[in-house]
Amino acid sequence: MKKSITKWIAGLWMLIRPVPVAAWAIGAPAIGLAGAVKEIGFGEVKWDLLGPAFLVIIILHGGVSHAANDRADWISGTDRFGGRRLSGGSKVIQRGVLTLGDLYRIGLVSLIGSLALGIYLVLNAGPWLWLHLTVGLWAALAYSLPPLRLSSRPLLGEWLCAWPALIAACSSTYYMATGRLAWRNLISGALHGAFCLGWLMEHHLSDIPADLAAKPPKLTTVAYTARRWGWEAAPRIPALYFLSAIPLAFLFKYYGHAASWQVLVSTGLAVKAAAAAAKTQVTSISDITRRENQLTVFTFLHALWLMITA
């Protein structure tokens, strides 16, 4: 029997995962757009292209990337062994809302749709969007799909997929509005990306047992750290990722011509987030959940700060 419309809508909503999509696929391009509006004014922005641009980024993240990740993690076993409140993917399969076949079809349609819409934007907004679109497609596919599956390799998933995609998302809207690339904007995207990576690694802490039990094991950076140096070492990874925003904040000052007080705010938020992450009790799901919620707030606050100052 065909799925009801309401079940499809519920499944898609769960798959998209609105909170991370809001921070990554909406927050990053919003930072770029805010910087462009500050430079050229509200009236000079090509608003007819910005809506499709946000849609491409949301589809790549919420549709292509999440469908591929959920499907790969279910097949390997990590989502079957996990499934805690903030881990275990979107849980659309666990709850019987969508099937593996549904995820394949959603991912394929999302890929085709985002590619078609992305080509339309390239033809109407400028050739540098080819680079932005390529980075987005690379990140959405290489993160979860074989043969690369970079999410299962320490450091590579976040630094070769997630971080470049966040920078590209921020840069794409700035470029579409201004017709150029700028160091200030690229560093803004990198700064936001550092916060998002810290949050992502905190999220993966509760996945460690399931990730290590998967076939093959999903060696996220925190899972590898726990296996190599002990579970108590794993929370240091999200803490270090938040701290990586500090040198970026100083680059923002010297290459983005930011004021010292702007740098201090980013640095202060990074230190506060790192301290919260470092204190995580990695064997306590309730503590991981509580601290991840805190880090979500820090990430959103920092994104809003960048929208105001970038």
C-alpha positions in Angstrom: 0.0 0.0 0.0 1.3 3.4 -0.9 2.3 5.7 2.0 -0.2 8.3 3.0 0.6 11.9 2.3 0.8 12.7 6.0 3.2 9.8 6.6 5.5 11.1 3.8 5.4 14.6 5.2 6.2 13.3 8.7 9.0 11.2 7.3 10.5 14.0 5.3 10.3 16.4 8.3 12.1 13.9 10.5 14.7 13.2 7.8 15.5 16.9 7.3 16.2 17.4 11.0 15.2 21.1 11.3 17.6 22.1 14.1 20.9 21.2 12.4 19.6 22.3 9.0 18.7 25.7 10.5 22.2 26.1 11.8 24.1 24.7 8.8 21.9 25.1 5.7 20.2 28.3 6.7 22.6 29.9 9.2 25.7 29.7 7.0 24.2 31.3 3.9 22.4 33.9 6.1 25.7 35.0 7.4 27.0 35.5 3.9 23.8 37.4 2.9 23.9 39.6 6.0 27.5 40.6 5.1 26.5 41.4 1.5 23.5 43.5 2.6 25.7 45.4 4.9 28.1 46.2 2.1 25.9 46.9 -0.9 22.5 47.7 0.7 19.2 45.9 0.7 18.0 47.1 -2.6 21.0 45.9 -4.6 20.6 42.2 -3.7 19.2 39.9 -6.3 16.4 38.5 -4.1 14.9 36.5 -6.9 18.0 34.3 -6.9 18.5 34.1 -3.1 15.4 32.0 -2.5 16.6 29.2 -4.9 20.1 29.5 -3.4 18.8 28.8 0.1 16.7 26.0 -1.3 19.6 24.3 -3.0 21.6 24.3 0.3 18.7 23.0 2.3 18.1 20.2 -0.2 21.7 19.2 -0.3 22.0 19.1 3.5 18.5 17.9 4.6 17.7 15.7 1.5 20.9 14.4 -0.1 23.2 14.3 2.8 20.8 13.1 5.5 19.2 10.4 3.2 22.7 9.1 2.3 23.8 9.1 5.9 20.8 7.5 7.3 20.9 4.8 4.7 24.6 4.1 5.1 24.4 4.0 8.9 21.4 1.6 8.9 23.2 -0.8 6.5 26.4 -0.7 8.5 24.4 -1.2 11.8 25.4 1.9 13.7 21.8 3.3 13.7 20.4 -0.2 14.6 22.7 -0.5 17.6 22.2 3.2 18.6 19.0 5.2 18.5 19.3 7.4 21.5 17.5 10.7 21.8 20.0 12.9 19.9 21.8 10.1 18.0 20.9 7.3 15.7 20.2 9.5 12.7 16.7 10.8 11.9 15.1 7.5 13.1 12.8 7.3 10.1 13.6 3.6 9.6 13.6 2.7 13.3 10.1 4.2 13.6 8.8 2.6 10.4 8.1 6.0 8.7 10.5 5.4 5.7 12.3 2.5 4.3 15.8 2.0 2.8 14.2 2.2 -0.6 12.4 5.5 0.3 15.7 7.0 1.4 17.3 6.0 -1.9 14.6 7.6 -3.9 14.5 10.8 -1.7 18.3 11.1 -2.0 18.2 10.6 -5.7 15.4 13.1 -6.4 17.0 15.6 -4.0 20.3 15.2 -5.8 18.8 15.8 -9.2 16.7 18.7 -8.0 19.6 20.4 -6.3 21.8 19.9 -9.3 19.2 21.3 -11.7 18.5 24.3 -9.5 22.2 24.9 -8.9 22.9 25.0 -12.7 20.1 27.5 -13.1 21.8 29.7 -10.4 25.2 29.3 -12.0 23.9 30.5 -15.4 22.2 33.5 -13.8 24.5 34.5 -11.0 28.1 33.9 -12.1 30.7 31.2 -12.8 32.2 31.0 -9.3 29.0 29.3 -8.2 30.3 26.2 -10.0 32.9 25.9 -7.3 30.3 26.4 -4.5 28.0 23.9 -6.0 30.8 21.3 -6.5 31.8 21.7 -2.9 28.2 21.2 -1.7 27.7 18.1 -3.9 31.1 16.6 -2.8 30.3 17.1 0.9 26.8 15.7 0.7 28.0 12.5 -1.1 31.5 11.9 0.0 30.6 12.2 3.7 28.5 9.0 3.8 28.7 7.0 0.5 31.3 4.4 -0.5 34.0 4.2 -1.5 35.1 7.3 0.5 32.7 7.4 3.5 34.7 10.2 5.0 32.4 10.4 8.0 33.9 7.0 9.0 37.5 8.3 8.9 39.0 10.3 11.7 39.2 14.0 11.0 38.4 13.7 7.3 34.6 13.9 7.4 34.5 17.2 9.2 37.5 18.9 7.6 37.2 17.7 4.0 33.4 17.7 3.8 31.5 19.5 6.5 33.8 22.5 7.0 34.3 23.3 3.3 30.6 23.0 2.7 29.8 25.5 5.5 32.3 28.0 4.1 30.9 27.5 0.6 27.3 28.0 1.8 28.3 31.3 3.4 30.3 32.4 0.4 27.7 31.5 -2.1 25.1 34.0 -1.0 27.7 36.7 -0.6 29.0 36.1 -4.1 25.5 36.0 -5.6 24.7 39.4 -4.0 28.0 41.2 -4.6 29.6 39.4 -7.6 32.9 38.8 -5.8 34.6 36.8 -3.1 36.0 38.4 0.0 38.4 37.3 2.8 36.1 38.7 5.5 33.2 36.6 4.2 35.3 33.4 3.8 36.6 33.7 7.4 33.1 34.3 8.7 32.1 31.0 7.1 35.1 29.3 8.6 34.4 30.7 12.0 30.8 29.5 11.9 32.1 26.2 10.6 34.3 25.7 13.6 31.4 26.1 16.0 29.3 23.7 13.9 32.1 21.1 13.9 32.4 21.3 17.7 28.6 20.8 18.0 28.8 17.8 15.5 31.5 16.1 17.5 29.5 16.5 20.7 26.6 15.0 18.9 28.7 11.9 18.0 29.7 11.2 21.6 26.5 9.3 22.3 27.1 7.3 19.0 30.4 5.9 20.1 29.3 2.4 21.2 27.1 1.9 18.1 29.7 3.3 15.8 32.4 1.0 17.1 30.0 -2.0 16.8 29.1 -1.2 13.2 30.3 -3.3 10.3 32.7 -1.8 9.3 33.2 0.4 12.3 32.3 4.1 11.9 35.5 5.7 13.1 34.3 9.3 13.7 37.0 11.4 15.3 35.5 10.9 18.7 35.0 7.2 18.2 38.6 6.7 17.1 39.8 8.8 20.1 37.7 6.7 22.5 39.1 3.5 21.1 42.7 4.7 21.0 43.0 6.8 24.2 40.0 5.9 26.3 36.4 7.2 26.5 37.4 10.1 28.9 39.5 11.6 26.1 36.6 11.8 23.6 35.1 15.1 24.9 38.4 16.8 24.2 37.7 16.6 20.5 34.6 18.9 20.4 36.4 21.2 22.9 39.4 21.5 20.6 37.1 22.2 17.6 35.5 25.0 19.4 38.9 26.4 20.4 39.9 26.2 16.7 37.6 29.2 16.3 40.0 31.4 18.2 42.8 31.7 15.6 40.1 32.1 13.0 38.7 35.0 15.0 42.2 36.7 14.9 42.3 36.1 11.2 39.0 37.8 11.0 40.5 40.8 12.7 43.6 41.1 10.5 42.1 40.0 7.1 38.5 41.0 7.7 39.3 44.3 9.4 37.2 43.4 12.4 37.4 45.4 15.6 39.1 43.9 18.7 35.8 43.7 20.6 34.3 41.7 17.8 37.1 39.2 18.1 36.7 39.0 21.9 33.0 38.1 21.6 33.8 35.2 19.2 36.7 34.1 21.4 34.6 34.3 24.6 31.8 32.2 23.1 34.3 29.6 21.8 36.0 29.3 25.2 32.6 28.9 27.0 31.5 26.3 24.5 34.8 24.4 24.7 34.6 24.4 28.5 31.1 23.0 28.4 32.1 20.3 25.9 35.2 19.3 27.8 33.2 18.6 31.0 30.9 16.1 29.2 30.4 12.8 31.0 30.8 10.6 28.0 29.1 7.6 29.6 26.0 9.6 30.6 23.4 10.1 27.8 21.5 12.6 29.9 24.7 14.7 30.3 25.6 14.5 26.6 22.1 15.5 25.7 22.1 18.5 28.1 25.5 19.7 26.9 24.7 19.3 23.3 21.6 21.5 23.8 23.9 24.1 25.4 26.3 23.9 22.5 23.4 24.3 20.1 22.5 27.6 21.8 26.2 28.7 21.7 26.3 27.9 17.9 23.1 29.8 17.1 24.2 32.8 19.3 27.5 32.9 17.5 25.8 32.7 14.1 23.6 35.6 15.0 26.6 37.5 16.2 28.3 37.0 12.8 25.2 38.1 11.0 25.3 41.4 12.9 29.0 42.0 12.6 30.1 40.3 9.4 
